[in-house]
Amino acid sequence: MPRHLLDIRDLSAAEIDALMNRADDIIAHPRDYADCLRSKKLATLFYEPSTRTRLSFEAAMMELGGQVLGFSSADSSSAAKGESVADTVRTVACYADVIAMRHPKEGAPTAAAQVCPVPIINAGDGGHNHPTQTLADLLTIRREKGKLNQLVIGLCGDLQFGRTVHSLISAMCRYKSIRFVLISPKELRVPDYVREEMQRSHMPFIEVEKLEDVIGTLDILYMTRVQRERFFNEADYVRLKDSYILDVEKMKLARKDLKVLHPLPRVNEISRAVDDDPRACYFRQALYGKMMREALLMKLLEVDA
């Protein structure tokens, strides 16, 4: 059976560390990896819009010497004709060595993996999981802070539907002396299953509603957008969409060594004026995501440099 990545918990802490070490080496010696996936093909099956994740997967594969095929929306695939996800992946597996799949329904990549003869990578399923974004987040934190333990991490915005938040919490539960500060409106707090995971892992956390009250205590601030596509009605989205806006004034309350992350895309939850602050890491985070996906593709395809 092929090795899939459906949930960040599919990787052990040792495997994550090895992926980060490989990504560091790719950053330092990119030419050493230029042809390691020659003759390999990646299929990107994106049933939901994406810019960074899809393009970073495709860029990662091409920089390793591989090739890319696939589609960028359900409308441009046979799903528009009613084809099932299972039939799509079984067919595409005839043409590709690995599949990266994004789908608006939670669990769709997991269901696809049950019938797929090549590795499937979950590139985001609804409001549930986004393990490769978490790999990018972990590498960003380690490169920017020099460690993945003894950190106070603030997660701000849409914590209910934010799949990147859920995956990051699962990953960080493995590291020592981590404390979460969960900053959201009551309506957008983390789901019960995420809260229960933190409790099982004895992970200390607090839930607050005002960013200004806690920003000065944080090592990492992970901002997220309020996601219009996850709401059932427009009125709730409009009421909550501007709950948190990180601006220059709020940054004055933060520590000098704070690092600001964001999975992107942003709407208006981070002021453009913050982009020039050296503590803003979100564009470097997007770059690190490409390197982590390169390392992951090599692992799942069982190819060494």
SULMO-V357739 format. One record per residue. N is the residue number from 1. RES is the residue in three letters. D_CENTER is the distance of its C-alpha to the mean C-alpha in Angstrom with 2 decimals. Layout:
# SULMO-V357739
[[N | RES | D_CENTER] [N | RES | D_CENTER]]
This chain:
# SULMO-V357739
[[1 | MET | 25.18] [2 | PRO | 22.11] [3 | ARG | 19.18] [4 | HIS | 16.09] [5 | LEU | 12.48] [6 | LEU | 11.94] [7 | ASP | 10.70] [8 | ILE | 9.60] [9 | ARG | 13.27] [10 | ASP | 14.50] [11 | LEU | 14.35] [12 | SER | 16.91] [13 | ALA | 16.67] [14 | ALA | 19.01] [15 | GLU | 16.96] [16 | ILE | 13.87] [17 | ASP | 16.49] [18 | ALA | 17.99] [19 | LEU | 14.90] [20 | MET | 14.54] [21 | ASN | 18.29] [22 | ARG | 18.21] [23 | ALA | 15.70] [24 | ASP | 18.10] [25 | ASP | 20.93] [26 | ILE | 19.54] [27 | ILE | 19.27] [28 | ALA | 22.82] [29 | HIS | 24.38] [30 | PRO | 22.75] [31 | ARG | 26.09] [32 | ASP | 26.24] [33 | TYR | 23.43] [34 | ALA | 24.59] [35 | ASP | 26.19] [36 | CYS | 24.65] [37 | LEU | 23.24] [38 | ARG | 26.27] [39 | SER | 27.37] [40 | LYS | 23.99] [41 | LYS | 22.32] [42 | LEU | 18.79] [43 | ALA | 18.73] [44 | THR | 15.96] [45 | LEU | 16.67] [46 | PHE | 14.97] [47 | TYR | 16.79] [48 | GLU | 14.90] [49 | PRO | 14.72] [50 | SER | 12.08] [51 | THR | 12.79] [52 | ARG | 10.22] [53 | THR | 8.31] [54 | ARG | 11.83] [55 | LEU | 13.68] [56 | SER | 11.70] [57 | PHE | 12.21] [58 | GLU | 15.75] [59 | ALA | 16.40] [60 | ALA | 15.31] [61 | MET | 17.69] [62 | MET | 20.42] [63 | GLU | 20.38] [64 | LEU | 21.01] [65 | GLY | 23.90] [66 | GLY | 22.61] [67 | GLN | 22.82] [68 | VAL | 20.69] [69 | LEU | 21.70] [70 | GLY | 20.37] [71 | PHE | 20.03] [72 | SER | 17.91] [73 | SER | 19.19] [74 | ALA | 21.01] [75 | ASP | 24.15] [76 | SER | 24.46] [77 | SER | 24.31] [78 | SER | 26.84] [79 | ALA | 24.89] [80 | ALA | 27.01] [81 | LYS | 30.00] [82 | GLY | 28.87] [83 | GLU | 27.60] [84 | SER | 25.57] [85 | VAL | 22.10] [86 | ALA | 23.89] [87 | ASP | 26.47] [88 | THR | 24.06] [89 | VAL | 22.11] [90 | ARG | 25.45] [91 | THR | 26.85] [92 | VAL | 24.05] [93 | ALA | 24.08] [94 | CYS | 27.60] [95 | TYR | 26.42] [96 | ALA | 23.24] [97 | ASP | 22.33] [98 | VAL | 18.62] [99 | ILE | 16.66] [100 | ALA | 13.11] [101 | MET | 13.16] [102 | ARG | 11.69] [103 | HIS | 14.01] [104 | PRO | 14.82] [105 | LYS | 16.40] [106 | GLU | 14.92] [107 | GLY | 15.91] [108 | ALA | 16.76] [109 | PRO | 15.00] [110 | THR | 16.69] [111 | ALA | 19.94] [112 | ALA | 19.69] [113 | ALA | 19.29] [114 | GLN | 22.61] [115 | VAL | 24.54] [116 | CYS | 22.74] [117 | PRO | 24.53] [118 | VAL | 21.79] [119 | PRO | 18.32] [120 | ILE | 15.67] [121 | ILE | 11.93] [122 | ASN | 9.97] [123 | ALA | 7.93] [124 | GLY | 7.65] [125 | ASP | 10.89] [126 | GLY | 12.36] [127 | GLY | 11.60] [128 | HIS | 10.97] [129 | ASN | 7.92] [130 | HIS | 4.57] [131 | PRO | 5.45] [132 | THR | 4.97] [133 | GLN | 1.84] [134 | THR | 4.15] [135 | LEU | 6.75] [136 | ALA | 6.55] [137 | ASP | 6.86] [138 | LEU | 9.56] [139 | LEU | 11.32] [140 | THR | 11.50] [141 | ILE | 13.01] [142 | ARG | 15.30] [143 | ARG | 16.52] [144 | GLU | 17.10] [145 | LYS | 18.57] [146 | GLY | 19.89] [147 | LYS | 18.85] [148 | LEU | 16.46] [149 | ASN | 19.23] [150 | GLN | 21.59] [151 | LEU | 19.19] [152 | VAL | 19.26] [153 | ILE | 15.87] [154 | GLY | 16.11] [155 | LEU | 13.60] [156 | CYS | 15.13] [157 | GLY | 15.40] [158 | ASP | 14.32] [159 | LEU | 13.64] [160 | GLN | 15.15] [161 | PHE | 13.10] [162 | GLY | 9.78] [163 | ARG | 7.58] [164 | THR | 4.77] [165 | VAL | 8.13] [166 | HIS | 9.45] [167 | SER | 7.24] [168 | LEU | 7.74] [169 | ILE | 11.31] [170 | SER | 11.88] [171 | ALA | 11.08] [172 | MET | 13.16] [173 | CYS | 15.93] [174 | ARG | 17.02] [175 | TYR | 17.91] [176 | LYS | 21.19] [177 | SER | 22.26] [178 | ILE | 19.04] [179 | ARG | 19.77] [180 | PHE | 17.60] [181 | VAL | 18.94] [182 | LEU | 17.67] [183 | ILE | 18.77] [184 | SER | 19.15] [185 | PRO | 22.04] [186 | LYS | 23.50] [187 | GLU | 22.47] [188 | LEU | 18.71] [189 | ARG | 18.63] [190 | VAL | 16.31] [191 | PRO | 17.57] [192 | ASP | 20.27] [193 | TYR | 18.55] [194 | VAL | 15.93] [195 | ARG | 18.95] [196 | GLU | 20.90] [197 | GLU | 18.43] [198 | MET | 18.72] [199 | GLN | 22.45] [200 | ARG | 22.80] [201 | SER | 21.16] [202 | HIS | 23.47] [203 | MET | 20.68] [204 | PRO | 22.43] [205 | PHE | 21.02] [206 | ILE | 22.64] [207 | GLU | 22.02] [208 | VAL | 23.41] [209 | GLU | 23.71] [210 | LYS | 24.59] [211 | LEU | 22.34] [212 | GLU | 25.55] [213 | ASP | 26.80] [214 | VAL | 24.11] [215 | ILE | 22.53] [216 | GLY | 25.24] [217 | THR | 24.22] [218 | LEU | 20.59] [219 | ASP | 19.31] [220 | ILE | 15.75] [221 | LEU | 15.15] [222 | TYR | 11.66] [223 | MET | 12.60] [224 | THR | 11.33] [225 | ARG | 13.43] [226 | VAL | 15.65] [227 | GLN | 14.78] [228 | ARG | 18.10] [229 | GLU | 17.18] [230 | ARG | 16.69] [231 | PHE | 20.13] [232 | PHE | 23.31] [233 | ASN | 25.55] [234 | GLU | 25.53] [235 | ALA | 27.59] [236 | ASP | 25.02] [237 | TYR | 22.36] [238 | VAL | 24.96] [239 | ARG | 26.01] [240 | LEU | 22.63] [241 | LYS | 20.77] [242 | ASP | 22.26] [243 | SER | 22.11] [244 | TYR | 20.49] [245 | ILE | 21.02] [246 | LEU | 20.50] [247 | ASP | 23.54] [248 | VAL | 25.83] [249 | GLU | 27.95] [250 | LYS | 25.24] [251 | MET | 24.13] [252 | LYS | 27.76] [253 | LEU | 27.32] [254 | ALA | 24.50] [255 | ARG | 25.18] [256 | LYS | 25.66] [257 | ASP | 23.02] [258 | LEU | 20.24] [259 | LYS | 16.91] [260 | VAL | 15.05] [261 | LEU | 11.30] [262 | HIS | 9.67] [263 | PRO | 6.48] [264 | LEU | 9.47] [265 | PRO | 11.66] [266 | ARG | 14.00] [267 | VAL | 17.28] [268 | ASN | 19.58] [269 | GLU | 17.83] [270 | ILE | 18.18] [271 | SER | 21.56] [272 | ARG | 21.91] [273 | ALA | 24.36] [274 | VAL | 21.71] [275 | ASP | 20.29] [276 | ASP | 23.30] [277 | ASP | 22.86] [278 | PRO | 22.10] [279 | ARG | 19.87] [280 | ALA | 17.36] [281 | CYS | 14.60] [282 | TYR | 12.08] [283 | PHE | 13.64] [284 | ARG | 13.85] [285 | GLN | 10.16] [286 | ALA | 9.83] [287 | LEU | 12.57] [288 | TYR | 11.27] [289 | GLY | 8.32] [290 | LYS | 11.38] [291 | MET | 13.19] [292 | MET | 10.83] [293 | ARG | 10.80] [294 | GLU | 14.52] [295 | ALA | 14.97] [296 | LEU | 13.30] [297 | LEU | 15.49] [298 | MET | 18.44] [299 | LYS | 17.96] [300 | LEU | 17.75] [301 | LEU | 20.62] [302 | GLU | 22.51] [303 | VAL | 23.39] [304 | ASP | 24.23] [305 | ALA | 24.98]]
